[in-house]
Amino acid sequence: MIPDSSTSFVTQQALNGRTIRPIAAATIYGIAFRGNSLYALDATSGYLLEVDPYTNNTRILNSHCWQDFVGATGLAISGDTLWFTRNEDVYFCSLNEKLAPHLFISLYYPADGIGVLGSTIYLTCQKSGYILIYSRETRREITRFYAPGIGIENITVRGEELWICDDLEQTVYCLDRATGEVKFSVLTPFENPTGLAFYQDPETQQETLYVAYSHNEPYLRDNPNAQPNHELQYRDRTFLHPLYFHYQEGDHYALSNGYLVEMSYVEELSPLDPIDLQEIEWQIALPAETPRQKLRKIEPVGLPFEERQVDGQRIAVFKFDHLTSDQRYIFGWKATLEVWGIKYQFDPTDGEDVPELPPVYEARYLVDNDNLAMDKENIQRAARDAVGEETNLLRKMYNIRNYVYDRLAYGIKPHIDTPDVALARGVGSCGEYLGVLLALSRLNGIACRTVGRYKCPAKPLERFVPLEPDFNHVWMEFYLPGFGWLPMESNPDDINEGGPYPTRFFMGLAWYHAEMAKGVPFEKIYSKDGLPIPKEQAAIGELAINHVCFTILEELSPGNSDQLTINN
């Protein structure tokens, strides 16, 4: 059996970590394992599918009553009884008969997911915001717990734990079954999780948590009747994938599915205007070592570099005796990285009565040293309005995030404006979101800094294929005295106009974030006397074209120092 989740552990690869793709399925929601078979509900077609998880061989069990299951979402199996939810109704039927549904109860709001343990029925209901707990015998509500996320949630029961996935939060939560308290949560490697269940290997008795995902996938369709013949179309994609996780309770974080990724950052020298630079150093930051990122290997591309430590961070230094506009070079680095999803496990009580901020951080991370417009009246007013009378550090940071999300909408611009301009305009890129967040946080006494720099395209099932990101990306870290730096995304959680906003990336990062050296510039050119060369003299964007590429090599299971490939 798998160890109790209150301790750190690694889920073993039953089915050898295989991705399960049921044939003919469009949108899988509820799932359950029974013996060596997977049962899955297709909400679009109404099919109750029985799937061989080793081969994807699929058959329809409710051939004569599939209409009764159209729109069904939650699924649970207890003994020989199958339970499912559809709209406001909860049904049960016998697996030994013709799957004729019998009504159990009807709710005031749609029931999304269902879990069954003995005589207790657990229902998730996004509309009510609760997990509803019913007695199987009396058909009456026993109690209810607050739902941990904001999206449509599905649920399964394992021992003394409730496990819940949330499609908007991109998160799986482990709750105490008796109290509803969240023990820990982990990010899923894919968006839109719609169902979850534990599979127990019949030989080893080891358990693996499988999560179902459903989404619309964009693709280019070759239409011979159109001109031009390539059209952008969307199609349903649904599958199940193991969720591997490692709860590091003492360090307040949980890791989930990781990937071995090869990343290259290379500059192609191609000046737009005449240049003549003598004895310069072109510095490019190297990937950072963090709890969720490990640098396995680094090597130069094009030209050799000298590695240097700056404020404890690793920097690649390329030296040029003489650069002119007639010369052409490519130079940079290629790194092999282990990257994981991470979610820090803090609650609001951890933001009370925190220690004093170290003076060195106060002098560096509470000041306007990055054109943050902290002296502007609209920024100072926003800083006051965002937190009100709140004194808890974590609640203050959460309120600031929500305040900025309420007032900004995401949009790409060719340049970054200062926070006062971006806030007045109401539209900003990730860098402009970040500027406003930094300014409001620092004015409220929260030390914070810019971090980043790129995101690998989130295609973890595409191995050994070069993937190029469309943009660079920045986010932030804020400092929790007594612990350290915590990550927070700049804008990706701003998905609902006016909220509520997910908290998946509040103190969390997905596996596809690539973290560069922190607290130092990512890329800068210096003269021989160590002074930075002004942008007016030599702007990097006008000197060179950057080439960024990711290649996903393997999937990794966290907590294992000798990582092995997980097959799909």
Disulfide bonds with the S-S distance in Angstrom:
none
